Amino acid sequence: MRLENEIVYMGQPPMRVDFLRAIAGVDTDVPFENAIEAELDGVPVRIIGLDELISNKRAVGRPRDLEDAELRGRVRQRAAER
């Protein structure tokens, strides 16, 4: 049985990693296309792209998420100016 809203947590804050099957504000296929490929302790992982993270935080709409989206938007803009 596939649970779309299932979240798997690993570790403890502030070093916790969240694994999500789906997120608000982002088409299901897009995160895989734009994911950043990395390795954690020798295990290949995909990390959500900055644009998708910003879209998700805006869609969630909690005050802290909106602040995060604004900050990450400024980071994206500065990186584009370089």
LINJOQUI-V365790 format. One record per residue. N is the residue number from 1. PSI is psi in radians with two decimals (NA if undefined). BURIAL is b if it has 24 or more other ideal C-beta (glycine too) atoms within 12 Angstrom, else e. Layout:
# LINJOQUI-V365790
n-><N;N>
psi-><PSI;PSI>
burial-><BURIAL;BURIAL>
This chain:
# LINJOQUI-V365790
n-><1;2;3;4;5;6;7;8;9;10;11;12;13;14;15;16;17;18;19;20;21;22;23;24;25;26;27;28;29;30;31;32;33;34;35;36;37;38;39;40;41;42;43;44;45;46;47;48;49;50;51;52;53;54;55;56;57;58;59;60;61;62;63;64;65;66;67;68;69;70;71;72;73;74;75;76;77;78;79;80;81;82>
psi-><2.17;2.17;1.93;-0.57;0.16;2.37;2.32;2.23;2.41;2.29;-3.04;2.53;2.50;0.17;0.35;2.52;2.29;2.30;2.08;2.49;-0.55;2.68;2.66;2.50;0.07;2.25;2.44;-0.68;-0.47;-0.78;-0.60;-0.61;-0.64;0.16;2.63;2.18;2.32;3.13;2.36;1.98;0.70;0.03;2.14;2.34;2.78;2.34;2.37;2.47;2.78;-0.76;-0.72;-0.64;-0.76;-0.79;-0.74;-0.80;-0.65;-0.70;-0.63;-0.78;0.07;2.62;-0.80;-0.68;-0.67;-0.67;-0.78;-0.74;-0.74;-0.82;-0.81;-0.53;-0.69;-0.66;-0.79;-0.73;-0.75;-0.70;-0.64;-0.48;-0.28;NA>
burial-><e;e;e;e;e;e;e;e;e;e;e;e;e;e;e;e;e;e;e;b;e;e;b;e;e;b;e;e;e;e;b;e;e;e;e;e;e;e;e;e;e;e;e;e;e;e;e;b;e;b;b;b;b;b;b;b;b;e;e;e;e;e;e;e;e;e;e;e;b;e;e;b;e;e;e;e;e;e;e;e;e;e>
